[in-house]
Amino acid sequence: MIREPGATPAGEAIREVLLHGPSHMAPWTETLLYAAARAELVQTVLLPELDAGRVLVLDRFVDSSLAYQGFARRLGVDEVLAVNESALQGRLPDLTLVIDVDPVVGLARAGGEEGRADRIEAEGLEFQQRVAAGFAALARRWPERVRLVDGFRAVELVAADVEAASLEAVADAGLRLGA
């Protein structure tokens, strides 16, 4: 699994600023930092791996920026996508899976390794509700590649749905998983 932002030295440094930096950051500054980390990741990790024919799994990618900054920060989904276009180099995810849970539940599960929320988690319930609405809007806009997975069910059922959707995306892309 590839962590985003992160996975490169520059991406990890940007991640630290984004998640543990100043509590207030202008929304466009935040957006551009995510796009910068993404540009580094795409250029140095994703494109070489994709060119080698590998299937990649990331914990987040551009759809997170569309939901968080575009929708929840109210910068506009199309505007945030436009900022990320150069970073993406023409690549969008084949599949984005969103584990759909009530933001109250999500916040209760959050808190980091030391039990403290990062800068984004500390935004609170109203912000997380806007994020959830943003992901739902993305799923309606791009149903062929953004899917909500009901996270209110048993872990085994959620995992089975994630596996099935992932295997379907790999098959639709004409790829095979190695032994």
C-alpha positions in Angstrom: 0.0 0.0 0.0 1.3 3.4 -0.9 0.6 6.3 1.5 -0.6 9.6 0.1 0.6 12.2 0.9 3.9 10.5 1.6 5.8 7.6 0.0 8.7 9.9 -1.1 11.0 12.1 1.0 9.3 15.3 -0.3 5.9 13.8 0.2 6.6 12.8 3.8 7.9 16.3 4.6 4.7 17.8 3.1 2.6 15.3 5.0 4.1 16.5 8.3 3.2 20.1 7.5 -0.3 19.1 6.3 -1.2 16.9 9.3 0.8 18.3 12.1 1.7 21.9 11.0 -0.1 25.1 11.9 -3.7 24.5 13.0 -4.9 27.1 10.5 -3.8 27.0 6.9 -5.5 28.8 4.0 -7.6 26.3 2.0 -5.7 26.9 -1.2 -2.4 26.5 0.5 -3.5 23.1 1.8 -4.8 22.2 -1.7 -1.5 23.2 -3.4 0.5 21.2 -0.8 -1.5 18.1 -1.4 -1.1 18.6 -5.2 2.7 19.1 -4.8 3.0 15.9 -2.8 0.9 14.1 -5.4 3.1 15.4 -8.3 6.2 14.0 -6.6 4.4 10.7 -5.9 3.1 10.3 -9.5 6.5 11.2 -11.1 8.8 9.1 -8.9 6.6 6.2 -7.7 3.4 5.7 -9.6 4.4 6.2 -13.2 7.4 3.8 -13.0 5.3 1.2 -11.2 2.4 1.5 -13.7 4.8 1.4 -16.6 6.1 -1.9 -15.1 2.5 -3.2 -15.3 1.9 -3.3 -11.5 -1.4 -2.8 -9.8 -1.2 -0.1 -7.2 -3.2 0.4 -4.0 -3.1 3.8 -2.4 -4.7 4.8 0.9 -5.8 8.1 -0.6 -5.4 10.0 -3.9 -6.9 12.8 -5.9 -10.6 12.0 -5.0 -9.7 12.7 -1.4 -8.6 16.2 -2.4 -11.8 16.6 -4.3 -13.9 15.6 -1.3 -11.9 17.4 1.4 -10.7 20.6 -0.3 -13.1 20.8 -3.2 -16.3 20.0 -1.4 -15.7 20.3 2.4 -13.5 23.4 2.1 -15.8 24.7 -0.6 -13.1 25.5 -3.1 -15.0 23.6 -5.9 -14.5 20.1 -7.2 -13.7 21.2 -10.7 -11.3 23.9 -9.4 -9.4 21.4 -7.2 -9.3 18.9 -10.1 -7.8 21.5 -12.4 -5.1 22.3 -9.9 -4.2 18.6 -9.8 -4.2 18.0 -13.5 -0.5 18.6 -14.0 0.4 16.5 -11.0 -1.7 13.6 -12.3 -0.1 13.6 -15.7 -3.3 12.3 -17.3 -3.9 9.5 -14.7 -7.0 9.1 -12.7 -7.7 6.1 -10.4 -9.4 3.2 -12.1 -11.3 2.7 -8.8 -11.8 4.7 -5.6 -13.4 2.8 -2.7 -14.8 4.9 0.1 -15.7 3.1 3.3 -18.9 4.9 4.1 -19.5 5.4 7.8 -21.2 8.0 9.9 -18.7 10.8 10.5 -19.4 10.4 14.3 -18.1 6.8 14.0 -15.2 7.9 11.9 -14.1 10.5 14.3 -14.4 8.0 17.2 -12.1 5.7 15.3 -9.6 8.5 14.5 -6.9 10.0 16.8 -3.6 8.8 15.5 -1.1 6.5 17.2 -0.7 8.8 20.2 -4.4 9.2 20.6 -4.4 12.8 19.3 -6.2 13.9 16.2 -4.2 15.3 13.3 -4.9 18.8 11.9 -7.6 17.5 9.6 -9.3 15.2 12.1 -9.4 18.1 14.6 -11.7 20.1 12.2 -14.6 18.4 13.9 -17.9 16.8 13.1 -19.4 19.5 10.7 -16.3 19.4 8.5 -16.3 15.5 8.4 -20.0 15.6 7.5 -19.1 17.8 4.5 -16.3 15.4 3.6 -18.8 12.5 3.6 -21.2 14.5 1.5 -18.3 15.2 -0.9 -17.5 11.6 -1.3 -21.2 10.8 -1.9 -21.3 13.6 -4.6 -18.2 12.1 -6.3 -19.8 8.7 -6.3 -22.8 10.1 -8.1 -20.7 12.1 -10.5 -18.3 9.3 -11.4 -20.1 6.0 -10.6 -17.9 4.1 -12.9 -14.8 4.7 -10.7 -15.9 6.0 -7.3 -17.9 3.6 -5.1 -19.2 3.8 -1.6 -18.8 0.6 0.5 -21.3 0.3 3.4 -19.0 0.5 6.4 -21.8 -0.1 9.0 -21.6 -3.9 8.5 -19.3 -6.5 9.9 -15.6 -6.1 9.0 -15.7 -9.4 7.0 -18.5 -8.2 4.8 -16.8 -4.8 4.2 -13.6 -6.6 3.3 -15.4 -9.0 0.9 -17.0 -6.0 -0.9 -13.6 -4.3 -1.2 -11.9 -7.4 -2.5 -14.7 -8.1 -5.0 -14.7 -4.5 -6.3 -10.9 -4.5 -6.5 -10.7 -7.8 -8.4 -13.4 -6.6 -10.8 -11.4 -3.4 -11.5 -8.2 -5.4 -12.2 -10.1 -7.7 -14.6 -11.8 -4.7 -16.3 -8.3 -3.2 -16.9 -7.3 -6.4 -18.6 -4.7 -7.3 -15.9 -4.0 -10.5 -14.0 -2.8 -10.8 -10.5 0.4 -12.8 -10.1 0.6 -16.0 -8.0 
